Amino acid sequence: MLVIINVSTGSKETGIFAGIAIGGLVFLEALVCGPITGASMNPIRSIAPAVVSGNITHLWIYPTATIIGALLGIIVYKIINNKPIFSRFNTK
């Protein structure tokens, strides 16, 4: 999420480099993290087989981790770029 926000906002959003950055990150995550954890980056790809097979013991982690990861990515992006985290509620 952090890479997607960084390359898709501001003046950096033009050009082919945004696609290369996102695609490169997906490739590295699949290459390194996939074999280590055995999980997929697409929650539905893991949820559907679990539901069909009836093995739903650890199913809660996919929607929970997706939402928490996205929220943490936004917070880290705003901290790195010196933007207010809750800009909607700031009085400035």
Order of alpha helices (4+ residues) and beta strands (2+ residues): alpha-alpha-alpha-alpha-alpha
